[in-house]
Amino acid sequence: MNWKPISTAPKNTAVLLFSEDFIDEDFNPTGVVDGHWSDDTEWTIWQWNGYQDCFDTINNVNPTHWAPKLSPIIKAEEDNL
């Protein structure tokens, strides 16, 4: 994965976000979550809650890095470039 500093993240689309704060040994050992810039003020993420078997929306988090969300089709096309 080609991680980029959070200061360069686009504010108009959902992206993959990383922070050591997102790491959970049982439910998210990679620290990678799906998220987006919300209301021009904060990062919002969807994080798996393994205790209740659902996703939680968490506002005002501080990711350190981001990466684009690529579909398998887009990724395959990039591999052929």
Long-range contacts (C-beta under 8 A, 24 or more apart in sequence): 1-32, 1-67, 2-67, 3-65, 3-66, 3-67, 4-65, 4-66, 4-67, 5-64, 5-65, 5-66, 6-43, 6-63, 6-64, 6-65, 6-66, 8-66, 9-37, 9-66, 10-37, 11-37, 11-40, 12-37, 13-69, 14-69, 15-66, 15-67, 15-68, 15-69, 16-66, 16-67, 16-68, 16-69, 17-43, 17-45, 17-61, 17-63, 17-65, 17-66, 18-63, 18-64, 18-65, 18-66, 18-67, 19-61, 19-62, 19-63, 19-64, 19-65, 20-64, 21-61, 21-62, 22-47, 22-61, 22-63, 24-50, 26-50, 33-63, 34-69, 35-61, 35-63
